[in-house]
Every structure is written in C-alpha cells, then in structure tokens.
Amino acid sequence: MGPLSREAWAQRLGAFRASPSAFQAGAEGEDLGRDLLSDLRSEKLSEQTKVSLLTLSLEYSDKLWPDAPAAEAAATSLMDTLVLLPSRPSALRRLLLLAATTALVSGGALGPTSEASCRLLPLLLGLASGRDMGRSFGTALEQRHLQATACECLGELERCKPGLLAGALGMLRSLLGQMGPIQPVSLLLALVLHNTLVVQSRSGAGLQGLLVAEDFSTGSCPWDWTLAEEWDAHLKPQAPSWPTAGEEEEHGFPILEPSPEDTRELKAAVAQLLDTSYLLTPVAQAQLLWLLGWALRGLRGQPPVLFKPQLVRLLGTAQLTLLHSVLSLKAAFGEALFTAQDEALLLRRLTLVAQHPALPSPTHLFYLHCILSFPENCPLGPEGEEAAPLLLGPQLCGGLMPNLLHDPMVFLARLHLLCLLCDDDEEEEKGRLQGPQWFLQELLTGLQQRAALDGGPRALATLCFQASYLVTSCLTRQPTVRTSLIHGLAQLYGARPSLAPHFVDLLDQVSPELREPLREVLLQEAVARPGKNEALCWHLQMLAKVAEGAAQSATLSFLQAAAIHCTDWGLHQALLRVCRALLRTGGGVALADLLQELARQLENADGRDHARLYYVLLSHLSSSKLGMALGPSLAAPALASSLMAENQGFASALMVQEASAPIQVSVGPQKAKGPLPVLHLQVQALDVPVYSLELRFRVEGQLYEPLEAVHIPCLRPGQPAHPLYLPLRPRCPAPARLHIRALYSTPDGLTCHAHLPPLSVNFADLFLPFPRLPKGSELHFFDELWNSCLPKGVESRVWCPLGPQGLEALVSQHLEPFIVVAQPPTTYLIAVRLPPDSMLLLRLEKAQVDGVPVALRTDDWAVLPLVGDYLRGLSAH
C-alpha cells in the first residue's frame, strides 16, 4: 500500500490524539508507528505533513514504540531518514534528531549493546562540537543551528544515564571559546560536570583530568557506559532545595577532596561558565547557577569566591528566577559568600519591592514567601523553627502590614509575617502602646466585624477563619493574643450563628491551648441564644461539637426550650446529636427526663426511636461503657453470633443512613407567569425505585424566604422525569444557589438521606410579566412606569451584543413574555416585574450590525450589575 494522503494522515492523527488507547486497540493501531516511519521517506507528502508526524512521535513515542526492540528499530529508521534528506535546508533535521533520541530513551533501548545508541552518540557529539558532518546534514549554516539541538539531545541522554558524557567534559569546555550557541553548550557542560561529581564521589575516584580536552580523532570514545551503569537514578537538577550536611553523606551527595590540579581545572571551568552566564536567558541562568553552586559546594575547603563577581549583577536583578537563584546560593553558602551588608541589602530590596502597589498577586506572593523563608547567615533558635529575619524590624516592614483590601492570599501571607514579628517582639511590646500585637488585634477585630455582617460574602468569613487559624498556629504561647482572639470569635458566633460549620472545622484544627477555652465560650454563646428555625439549627450543630464533657445543666435547659421549635426531621436529628454528645460523658437524671419527653413528643417515628434507644442505653449502661458504645469504632468487631448480627441489622434498619443520591434533579424550561417566580424542576430516579421521597430546599443567607419541602410518593427508573414546580419567594431580586437534600425509603425498607448537587437560580428565572393590558393603553402604561422610576430609581445604558441572530429573534427567544410595545424589527419596550416589589424597564431601539443599545430604568439600583451581565450574555444562549 502506498503512502497515505495529507487528508488521510490528518484524520488518522486526529483520531489517535482523541484517544490513543482506543486507537491502538483498533484495527489500525499496530500499523501506525510503522506507517509513520515509512511515509517520512515519501516524496509525495509535504514537509508540513512530515512535521506533524514527527511531532506526534515526540509526544507519544512510548505508545508508538513501547518496547526496546521497537524503539531500537524506530531510532535506526529515523537516523536513516536523516541521512537520506537532500542537502537543501529542511525543518525536519532537528525534529529527526529529537525523535530518535526520544525513541531510545522512552523505549528503554539506550545502552552499550544498542547499535542505534552507538550510532546516535557520535552523531550528536559531532554536531555539538561544530564539526562538518557532510552535505547529508545540510549546509554549514544549518549545521550551526543543529548544534543547539544536538546539545539538548545530549543533555537528555546525560539525565537518563548520569556520567555517560564524563569523558566529554574537556571537549565541551573547549566549545565555550568557539563561535556557536552558548546557552545549550553551557547548560550541557554544567549538567555533565554535576553528574560526574556525583558518580566519582560514589566510586571514590577524583576527576582524573577529565576537564582537560582530549583528542578523540584516534577512535577513542568520549562516553563511558561503565560510569553510567554505576548509578541509574535520574537526577533533577531543577530542584531548588539544597541538602543539609547530614543529608549529603546519607544520600551520596559529592563530598570530594580533589587533587590541586583537578581543583584548579574545576575552578577554571566554573569561572568560564560564569563569565558567559549573562548571555543566557534568566531561566537558563537560574539552572546554571544551581548546578555550579552544587558543584562548588561539593569541594571540601573551597570557598565559593567565584560567585562574588556575579553578585554585583544578581543582587539588582528584576528577574524572579534569578532572584530565587540568589536566595538558593545564600541558603547553600551563607556567610561564606554573602557578607552582612549583602544580607541587609538583599532583605531590604525584597521588603521594598514587595510593597509596590502594582505587583500582580503571584509576584507579590513570591516576594512575601522569600521574606518569610529568608535564609539568614546566623539564624537564632533551633533549626527548622519558623521566625522572622533578625534584620526585619517593624520599621523596615511597616509597609508590609496586612490590609483588608488586599487579595486573600496576599493578606494571609502578610498576616503570617505580622505574626512572626509579634512572636519576636513579645518582650518589647510591653513598653509600647501601638506595637505589632496591638495592630494584629485591631486587624482581627476589623476582620471579625466584617465577617459578622448578616448576608456578608462567604469568602470573607472563610478568610476570617483562615486568619484565626494562622494566628493560633504562630502565637500559641502568647496569652494576650489568644484571649483577644477567643473573645472576638465568640462575638462573631453570637452575631452570625450560620458560621457554625466554620467554627467546628476550626475546633478540629487548633491546638488544645486554644480549643478548650474556645469550646467553653462557644458553648456559653450557643445556650444563651436559643433562636428559632435556621438559627436553632446552627446552635444545635455547635452544641453537638462543644457539649461533650461540659456542665450539662445549661445545655439541657437549652434543649428543653428548643424541643418545642424542632418541627422537622433535620432539627430532630440535630437535637438528638446533641443528646448523643451528652451521653458520651455519662448523662444524668435531667438528660433521661429529656430523652423520655422526646420519645413521646417528636413528630417523626425515626426521631422517637432514637430518643427511646438513647434512654435505654443511659438507663442500663455505666458511664464508661456508654462512652465506648457511642464513641467512634476504630474497627468493625467480628460478630460472635447470629443473634448479634440480627440485632445489628435491626439497629441499622431503625437509623436514617447517609447514601449516594439515587435521583437526579435538573432545571427545566421556565415559564414566566403568576404572582411568584416558579422554578420548574425535573426529578428522575437513576438505578433503583425510590419511595416516599421528600426533597428539602435551602438557600444560603437571607436572600429568599424558607422553601417548603416537596413530597413525591414514588419514582421508578426508566419513567419520564417527574415535573416539580417550586415557588420562590425572594427577599431581593438576586440569583442564588439552591441546596437540596433528599429523604427517601429504599425497596429494602431502609430510610436514607442524601445531598444532591446544588442548582443555580439565575437572575432571569425571577422575571415576571405585568398583567395583560387593555388594547391601545400599552404605550401610555409603559411611559408611566418609565417616568415613575426617577428620581427614586436609576437609569443606565448597556450594549447588548446580537451575535449571528437578529434583534427580533433575540427578543422572541428571551424576552417575549415581557414585551409591552413591539414595533418589529426595530423597537421594543419591555417591562419586567422583579420580586418582591421592583421593576426593570428596557428600551431596545435602532439595532446595529453587531448589537443594540439598550436604555434601562429600574427602581432598585442594586440590580444594575445583574442586568448588565444578563443583557451582555443573551447572544451566547
């Protein structure tokens, strides 16, 4: 069969990229690699198509040639294709070199017994050295371009076989003084030097004159498979960390004592690389500095003075990669390379740049991380202990104090720095009125006050708890800050009980020094504010966390008062969870009375059964056994008899079990009519029948009135979706997320509950039309509405893109129920009622090619951003 056409290859490559495993499992999967190698030599395919084939071989070499024999054959074929190319310039030569190298490496064929490896290595070394390889490799000018690619391929081989090119160190060093690409040769030389030091340190040998250039024209090989086989680990020279002194010996890092001649040659090679490093890109410079610093660090008794001339240039760099390299060198060599003046200059520069107001957040965070992790010459305290740099006083970092207007991640990083300053400033704080601790307490107070605002954004509350955890982690030994934080958190809970889940998470994470006092004050706040409905639910959730081990009198009084208001299943379960927490510590007569009362009064049978079970346990078990029975079990005990197994099954049948959702709820097409917006939902069973289904809906915050539960007797899989109409009662016209919980019975008779994915209530779902008007009065009615909006309301203009559809189609699709006056295809007057008592008026006139200007008025200025987003997004639907 002849070569495939360009279109056939495009289709074949597209199918392979879509799913490589599926393509290989098909009929054409085995032939793809063979056909690719064959068609690379075809003169009927264009060079652009061949470039696509080689690109695929670079990306999926391990799938095209997965084993060593296939990879060996592929590399041989690719090198044959390279030799057969005409002498004219071609973009295929570089790709063929890369593809042959990748095939050998990914297929595991690289080794001394591989003919392709023994053929590829001299070819790459010849190209890298700049020798004329003949007309098969293009013109002399193109071979100069191939030199950089050959260095990249040699670097990949050296990473896979560390020490392979140790014999080529002298040759590579001599290339730096010649005309040619500096960056590839420099990186290759630094990498080979790095790996050679590792291999030689493991074998106990020195450099043995490897840095002196040799003549390989006599047939000797500049590669050594013996050294490469001694260490088959893959190095990662990009790693930014530096080994400690103990790790150096443990992990085999090079600790060498070379001869004076080798030391002199090594220093000369490093100096030669450093002198030309300014010609490299910042990323390449960073990698080179890491490798060279690593090499010098491995020489006993050799100070890193060679880096001194580079510090003049590097200390003032604006490149983040180079700045990170400077800090890495400082962490590696400390005062041996950086004087006290250098350290002060570097820290001052980091501090001042981090205060620049135009820094993007990632860059800002980088500078803050450098300050927080600054490697000092002479740090105080034990190793690994977190502390602010000694030279970083309150005056130097006065502009780095956190502010509530900062990005959350930047705020937390600055707060971390402030906490470290407070920890170091503990003694000096006593003599000042407005030190770091005072600023920290004021900042936390302001953050807690903003988080306490009812209906405030959830992200701000999350930030408040993240900040609280950070402060407690850094300042556990300072009672003043701890007391102020506990008091502020108690006030926050009292003002906004809906943050109870955040408090529960915080109690699980903080240290015991904060957990116990915080638990006590939260208990006092919860029992002092009984509340109703939603607030009661949060209080019960908090008590289930903090009531265990506390004095029970106040808690039981709260529960007795709250039992009257527990009218649904969710509140019953929350109330019983608190009783369970009290049972773990033994309970008492008052708790027994409460459980008896709950067993009689609760409306649902499940709650009554739980209360009765708890009462029986309290009456018949001692405190220690009761705690063991109700505590979490570390492992499921083996069943000793069939009676015990039967009892366990009976107990599980009485409990409401959490399960994965067996139903799917989706939003159907909406119809705007009636006095209230109605969300059209579609409910469908997935795998098994569902009986006595109860769906409970909740909207976060106070945006909507509480939603009533909906009951469906039975749902069976395979039946059409059950329509469900959910009336919405917004307190303000705003979109929301609808959280859904399902309570249902299974065919086995078990009662289960499940959380369903939340649904979105869009802004347009709240639109309602005005009542139908008598014919002929529409324009007068709209003008009255238009004039009534001002001066109380607001007027604005928005550009509404039309996309491929015209104005008439857009209005008909999205706004038809709300049209008051229509003069198609140019003018539309639209009036929308927004619950509970707002309106939105639109004038669409004089549509242009790509959009239409919209004049709007509304008596509720808060909906303007929502209206703008809605109109601008109409063309996308």
N, C-alpha and C positions, 0 to 999 in steps of 0.2 A: 504494500500500500504506500502511495506517495505521501509527501508532506501535506499536512493539513493547511487549509487557507487561514488567512488572518481572522476571518469571522468565526471559523470553527474553533480556533485557539482561544479567541476571546470568550466564546460561550463555554468552552471546556474549563478555562481558568476561573471564570465566574462561578461555575458550579462547584469547583474544588474549594474556592475560598469561602463559599457559603457554608459548607460543612465538609471539612477534609475527611473525617472518619466515615461519613456516609458515602462520599465519592469513592473512597478506596474500597469500601465493601461492595461497590457495584461492579459491573462488567468491565468498565474501562479503568478501574483503579490500579491494577497491576501494570498496565502498559503506559501509564502517564510518565513515569521517570524515563523509561526507555525512549518513548516518542519525543520527549523534550530534548534529550541528548542528541537524537538523530536529526531532528529538524533544526538544531542550532547550526548545522553544516549546510543546510539547504540554501541555495541561492535565490529561491523563489520567495522566501519570506523577507520582509523588510527588516532593517536594523531595529526599528522601533518595536516590532513584534518580538524580536530576539531579546531585546532588553526586558520586555515583560516576562519572558520565560526565565531569564536569569534572575530577575527579581523574585520570582516565585521560588526558585531553587534556594535562594538565600534565606527566605522566610520559613520554608517548610522542608529544609534539607533532611531533617530527621525522619520525616514522613515519606519522602520520596525514596530515600536510600537508608533504611533503618538499621541494617547490619553492616559489619565490617567489609565483607566481600563486595556487597553492592556499592558501598561508599568508595572502596578502592577502585572499582571499575568506573564509577562516575567521575572521580577525580582524574583518572587517566584519560577518559574521553574528553573532559573539559580542557585538559592541557594539550591534547592533540588538536582540538578545535582552535586553541590559542595559537599554536604553531602554524596552522593552515590559513590563518587570516591573511589577506593581502596586505601589502606594505603601506597602503594609504591609511590616514588617521581613522580610528574607529573608537566608538564609545564602549565596545564590547570587551576590550582587553582588560580594563580594570575590573569589570564585573566577572570575567572568567577567572582571574586570579582569586578574587574574593570567594567565588563559588567553589573552586577547587579546594581552597583552604577550609571553607565551612563544611564541605562534604567529608573531608578526612577527620575533622575534629568531632563533628556531631555523630558520625557513624562509628567512632571508636577505632578507626583504621590507622591512626597516627602512631608510628613506631618504627624501630630499626628494621623489621622484616618486611615493611611495606615498600614495594617498588615505587608507588606513587609518591610516598613521603620522601624517599631518597632522590626522586626526580624533582620534586617541588622545592625542597630546601635550597639546593644550589641555584635554581632559577630565581627564587626570591632574594637570595643573598647577592646574586649578580645584579639584579635590578636595583636593590637597595644601595649597593656600592657605586652605582652610576656607570658600570661598565657597559660597553656597546654589546648588546645581545644579538645583533643581526637584524636584517630587514624584516624578519618574521614578527618582530615586536615593534614595528612601526618606525617612524623617523626618529632621529636623535632627540628632537624636541619632545615627541610624545613619550619617549623612554624616560625623559626627565620627570614627566608627570606620573609615570608608572612607579617612580622611585618612592613617592609617598605611600601609594597603595601597597607596595611590597613591604614597607616598614610596618604598616598596620597589620598585614598578614603575619609577619614575623612576630610581632607583639602578641598576637592571638595564640600562635604556637608556643611562645615562651610562657604565657599564662597557663596553658594546659600542661606543659612539661617544663616546670621550673628548672633552670640550669642547662637547658638544651643548647642555648647560644652562648654559654660562658666562654667558649673559645673564640667567639667573635667580638669580645669586648674591645680588644685593641683595634680591630678593623673599624668598628662602629665609632670609636673615639676619633680615629683619623678622618672620618667622614665629616665631622663638625667643622673642620677647617676648609672644606671644599665648597664649591658652588653647588647648591641644591637646596631642597626643602629642609629647613632647620627644625621645625616642630616635630615631625614624625621621627627624625633621627634622634633628637634629644630625648623624647619620651621612650623610645626603644632602648637607648643606651642606659637611661636611668632604671628602667624595668629590669634589664638583664643584670645590671650591677646589683640591684636589690636582691634578685633571686640567687645570684651567685654567692653573695654573702651568706644567705640562709643555708644553702646547700653545703658550702665549705665549712660553716660553723658546725653543722651536724656531723660532717665527716672528720672534723678536727684539723683540716688542712688549711693552708693560707691561700692567698690569691695566686701565688706561684707564677708571678709575672704575666698574668692573663691580661693586664691592662696595657701591655706593650704590643704594638702592632706586629703581626707576623705575615709572612708571605705564603699565601695558600696556592700559589700557582703551581707548586710542585706536586699537587694532588692530595695534600693533607686536608682533613675536613675540619671546619671551624665549629662543628657541632659535636656534642658528646651525649650519646644516649645513656651512658652509664650514670652520669650525674643526674640526668632527668629521671631515671628509674629509681634513684635513691629516695626521692620524695615526690609522691604522686598527688600531693594535696594541691588544691587550686588556691592561689593567693588572690587577695582582693586589695590591691594597692590603693584603691579609692577610699578605704575605711578611714574615717577621721580620728579614730581613737589611738592613743599611744599606750603601749604596755608599761606596767609598773616594773620596778626592779625585780620583784618576785616572779612576775609573770614571764619575764624574759628567759629565766632559766627553765621555768616549768614548761613553757610552750616551745622552747627551742629557738628563741629569737637570737640573732647573731651577736655574740659577745666574743670578739676576736682580738687577738694581740698580734697583728701582722708585723712582718719584718720592716725595718726602716725603709727599704726600697719600695715595698708594696704600699706602705703608708704614704710615701711621697707621691707615688703614681696615683693613688686613690684621691689624695687631696688635689692633685693637678686636674684629674678628670672632673671632680666635683666643681672646682673653680671654673673650668672651661664651660661646663653646663650652666653655671650660674651667670657667667658673663654674657651669655647669649639668651638668657631666660626672658629678658624684656621683650624679645621679638615674638614670643609665644602669646597665644590667646589667654585671657585670665583663667579659664578652666584648666587649660594645659599647664599654665604656670603653677596653679594650686597642686595639681597632681605631681608635677616635677619637684616642687618644694617638699612635699610629703615624702617622696621616695628618697630624695637626697638627705633630708633630715634623718630619716630612718637609717640610712647607710652610715652617716657620721655618728649617730648615737651608738651604733654597734662597735665602735672602736674604743677600747679602754684607754683612758688617759688622754684622749684627743679632744680639746675644746673646740666648739663649733664656731671658731672665729671666721670661717669662710663666709658665714651668713651675714656678718656685720655690715659689709658694704651694701647688701640688699635691703637692710632695714631702713636705710635713709629713703629709699624709694617706696618700700612697702608700708611703712607707718603712715604715709599720707595717701594711701590708695583709697579710691571710692568704690572699688570692685568688692562685692561681698565675698566672692570666692577667695580672693587674695587676703582679705581681712581675716577670714576663717583660717587660712593657712598660717598667718602670723600668730594667731592665738594658739594654733596647734604647735608651732615651733616653741612658743613660750611655755606651753604645758610640758613639752619634751625636755627643754634645756634650762628653763628658769633663769636664775641669776647668772648662769654661765654665759648666756647670750644677751640677756636684757638687763640693763642697769636699772637702778631705782628711778632715774629720770625717764628712761624709756617706758617703764611701767606706768609712771604717773601720766606721761604724755598719752599713752595708749588708752588708759582708763578715762582720762579727761575727754579725749576725742570721741570715744564711744558714748559718753554721757551727753556731750553737746549735740552730737548728730542724732541721738535718739530723741531729742527734744524738738527736732524740726517738724513744723506743723504739716508740711506737705508730704511726709513719708507715707507710702501705702502701708496697709496693715501688715502684710507679710514681712516687709523690710523693717518696719517698726518692731515687730516681734523678734526678728533676728537680733537686732541691736540689744534689746532688753535681755534676750537669752544670753548673749555674750557678756553682759554686765553681771547677770545672776550667776553665771558659770565661769567668771573671770579667773584664770589661773594665776595665782599670786606667787611671787618669788619666795616669800617666807610666810605662809599662812599660819594663823594661830588655831589652836584647838586640834582635836583628833582628826585623822584623815577620813574623808568622806562626810564630815559634818557640814551641814549647809550653813553658810554665813555670808554676810555682805563683805565685799573687799574692804580692807583696812583703810585705804585711801579714799573710800567713798563716804564722805560725811554728809550730813544734812544740807550743808550749803552747796556742795557740788551737785547733788541730785535734787535740788529744790524744784527744778522744772520737770522732774520725772514723777511727781506725785500723781496718784490716780485721780481721775475726774469722771463723774457720772456721764459725761458727754462722750467719753471715749468708746471705741469699739469694745465689745465684751471681752474678747481675748486680750486686747491691749490693756484693758482695765485690770484684768486678773494678773497679768504679768507685772504691771506697775504696783499692784497691791502686794504681790509677793515680795517685791523689792522693799516696799514700805515695812512689811512685817519683819524682814531681816534687819532693817535699820532699827526698828523698835526693840528687837531682841538684843542687839548690840548696845543700844542706848539705854538699857534698863536703869543703870545706876545714875547716869547723868540726867535722866528725866525728872528726878525728884526736885531738882533746882530750877526747873523751867515751867512756865505756865502753858506754853504752846509748842511742845516738842512733838516728835513723831507719834507718840502714843496718843496725845490729845487729838492730832489730826486724824489718826486712824479711827478713834472713837466717834468723832464728828462725821467722818465719811460713812461709817457703818450705820450711824443713826439716820443720816440722809437717805441711804440706800434702803433701809428698812421702812422708812416713812413712805417712800415712793412705791415700794412693793406692797405696802398695806392699803393702797388706794383700791377701792372696790371697783372691779371691772378693769383693772390695770392689765397691761400685757403680761402673758405668762412668761415671756423671755426675761422680763425684768425680775420677776420673782425667782426664776431659776438662777439668775446672776447673783441675787442676794444670798441664796443658799450656797452657791459655789464660793462666794467670798467668805461666808461664815466658816465653811469647812477649811478653806485655805488659812484663815486666821487661827483657827483652833489647832491646825497641824503645825504651824510655825511658833505659836506663842502659848503653848500649854503650860509653861512654867510661870506665867505672869498672871496673878490672880486679879489684878485690876482690869485688864482687858477681858479676861474670862467672865468676870462678874457683869461688866457692861454689856458684853455680847449676850449673855443669858437673859438679862433684863430686856434688851431690845428684841430678842426673838420671842419672848413671852408677850410683849406688846404687839408684835406682828401677828402672832397667832390669835390674840384677842380681837384684833381688828379685821382679820381675814381668815376665818377658820377653813376656807376652801383650800388652803395651802397645807392641809394635814398630810397628804402623801409626801410632800417635800420634807416635812418635819420627821416623818417616820424613816425616810431614807437617811436623813442627817443623823438621827439617833443610831442607826446601824453602822455608820461610818466613823463617828468621832471617838476619841479616847475616853476611857472611864472617868477621867478627871472632869470632863465636861458632860458626859452622858447622864450621870446620876443627878447633879443639880438641875440640869435642863429638864430631865424627866419629871422632877418634882414640881417645878414651876409650870410646866405644861399641864400636869395633872390638875393643879390648882386653877389654871385658866379654864380648862375644859369643864370642870364640875361647877364653876362659878357662873357659867353662861349656858343654861340649858338649851335655849333656842328651839326652833321648830323646823320641820321639813328638811331642807338642804343643810342648814347649819347643824341640825341634830345629827345628820349622817356623818358629817366631818368630826364632830365631837366624839361620837361613838368609835369611829376609826382611830382617833387619837387615844382614847381610853384603852382600846384593845392592845395598844403598844405600851402604854405607860402605867396601867393599873396594876400589873403584876408586882407583888412584893410591897405595895404601898398600903397605907392605912385605908381600910375599906369603908369606913363609916360615910365619908363624904361621897365616895363613888357610888355606894348603894343608895344613898338618898337621891343622887342624880338619876340613877337608873329607874328608881321607883317613880320619879316625876316624869321621866322621859317615856316610860312604857305606855302612857296614855296617848302620846303623839306618834307612836310607832304603828302606822296604819297599813304599811305594805310589806311585801316579803323582804325587800332589801333592808329596811330598817329593822325588821325582826332578826335577820341574820347578823347585822351589826351589833344589835343588843346582846344576842347570845354569844358573840365572840368576846365581848367584854366579860360576860359571866364565866366563860371558859378560862380567860386570863386570871380571873379572881380564884377560880377553882384550883389552879396550879399551886397556889400558896396556901391551900387548906380551906378557905372559906370560913363560914360560921353560921350561927342561927339566922342572922339577918339575910344572908345570901340564900339559905334554904327557904326562908319565907318568900323571898322574891321569886325563886325558881318555881315554887308551888303556885304562886299567883300568875306567873307567865304561862304555866302549863294549863291553867284554866281560861285565861283571857285572850291569848293570842288568836288571831283570826284564822291563820292557815295551819293545817294539820302538821306540816313539817316542823314549824316552829314549836308547836306544843309538844311534839315527840322529842325534840332536842331538849327542851326545858325539863321534861319528865326524866329523860336519861341522865341529865346532869344532876338532878335532885337525887336519883337513885345512887349514883356514884358518890355524891357527897355524903349520903347517909350511911353507906356501907364500907367505905374505904378510909384508911388513915391518911394523914396529910402526905406522908412520903409516898405511899402507893398511888395516891391521887395525882401527885405531880408526875410520877412515872407513867401513869396511864394516859394522861392528857398531853404529856410532852412529846416532842418530835422523836420518832423512832429512827435510829441510825441504820437499822437493817430489818427486813421483814422476818419475824420469827417463824420457825418451822412449825407447822400445825401438828399438834400432838394427837388429835383425834378427829373423827368425823363430826363430832358434836361441836368442837371449836370452829371447824370450817363452816358449819351451818350457821353458827352464831355470827361469824364474821360476814357471811353473805347477807344475813338478815340486817346487820347493822349498816352495811353498805346500801341496802335497799331503802333504808329509812333516811339516808342522808342525801342532800342535793349535791351532786357531783359535778365538777367542772369538766367540760369536754370541748372538743373542737366543734365548730359550728356546723350543723348538718343542713343548714339552709343558706340561701343566698338572697340578699335584699339589694335591689337596684332601683335607681330613679327612672321612672318612665316619662313620657312626654307630658308636659304641663299644660293645663288649660286655665286661663285667667278668667275667673268668674266668681260671683258670690261676694259676701261681705268680708271674708277672710281668705288669705292665700292658703291653698291646699297643696301639699306635696303628694304627688302621685307615685306610689311605691309599688314594686312588683316583687312578690315573695315566692320562692321556689325551693322545694326540697331537692337535695342533691343525691344521696345514695339510699337512704332508708326513710320509711314513713315517720312523720312527726305528729304527735297528738297533743292536744291541749296547749297549743303554743301561745305564749304571752310575750309580746315584744314591748320593751320599755325603752323610752327615748329620753335622752338628756342632752342639753346644750350647755356648753361651758359658759360660766359667767352669768350675768343677769340680762342677756340680750333678749331672751324670749321668756314668755310665761311657761310654767311647767307643762309638759306634754302628757296627755293621758296614755295609759297603756292600751294596747290593741290585742284582742284575743282572736285566734283562728282555731277552730275545732280540729282540723286535720289537714295535713299536707302529704301528698304522695309523690315520689319521684316519677318523672315522665309525664305528669299532668301539666297543662298550661299554667303559666305563672298566675298566682293569686293576686288580683288587684287590691291595693290598700290605699286609702285616702287619709292622710294625716293633716288635720288642721293645724296651722301655725299661728301663734299669737305673739308677734314681735313687739318688744317694748321700744325698739327703734329699728328703722329700715336698714339692716346691715346683714351681710352674709354670715354664715355660721357653719360649724361642723357638728353633725348630728351623731352622737354616740348611741349605739344600740346594744342592748343586752337581751338575750332570749332565754326564757324559762320554758321547758317542754318536758314531755314524757316520751320515753322510747318504747318500741314494741316489747321490750323485756320487762316493762313495768318500772323502770328506774326514772327518777326525776333528775334532770340535768340542767345546767345553765352554761351559757357560752357568750363570749363577747364577739360581736360582728365587726367587720371593718367599718370605720365611720364613713358617713355620707356627707357630701357638701350641699349646703343650701345656698344657691347662687343669688346674687342681687336680683337678677331678672325673675327668679322664682317668686319674689314678693310682689310683683307688679299686679295691680288690679285695675280694671276699667271703670270709668264713671258710668252711672246709669244711662240707659239709652234716652236720647233727647228727642223732642218733637221735631219733625222735619222742618227745616228752614231756620231753626234757632241755634244751630251748631256754632256758627261763626261768632254770634253775639255771646254765647256761653263761654267760648274759648277766650275771647277778649276780656271778659270779666275776670276769669281765672288769671289771665296774664297780668292784668293790672293789679289784682289783689296781692300778688306776691311781693311787691315792693311797697314801702321800704322795709318791711319786716324780713323779707327773704333776700335772695341774691340772684344776680344774673351773670351769665358767662357764655362764652362761645367755644365750641370744640370742633375740631376737624375729624370727620368720620370717613375713613377710607372705604371705598366701594369694592375694590378688587375686580375680578372678572365680571361680577354681576352688576347690573344697573341699580339705580335708586329704587325703582318700582319693585324689583324682585327682592331687594333687601328689606324694604318696609313690609311687603306682603309676607315675608317669611318670619320676621321677628316682631313687628310692631302692629300688625293688622288689628288686633282686638282693641287697641287704644287710639285708633285714628278718630279724630273728631271732624276734621275737614280735610278732604282729599281732592287735589286737582292734578291727577297724574298726567304726565310723569315728572312734573317739576316741583310741586308744592304739596307739603303735608304738615298739618297741625295735629299734634299728638298730645294727649293728656293722660297721665298715669297717676293712680292713687297709690300711695306708699303707706302701708300700715305702720303705726296705728292711726295717725292723723296728718300725714304730709302729702304733698303732691309734687309731681315733676311735669313740666310743660316743655315741649320741643317744637321748634320751627325749622323744618328742612326745606330749603329753597335753593334754586339755581345750582343744580348738581353740575360738577365739572367732570373731567375725564377720569380722574383717579380718586375723587372723593366729593364730599358735600359739606359745606359749612353748616353747623347746627347752632342755632341760638337757643338757649335754655334758661328757664327760670324755675326756682323752687323756693318753698318757704322753709326749707331745712338745709342750712349751709353745709352740714356735716356729710351730706350725700354727694357733694360735688366730686370728690376723687373717685367715688364708686361709679358715678355716671360717666365720667371721662374714660375710665377703664372699660366700661361696658360698651360705649359707642365705638371706641377705637378697636375693640375686639370683635365687632359684628362681622366684619368681612372675612374673618378667619373661620367662621362657623358655616 
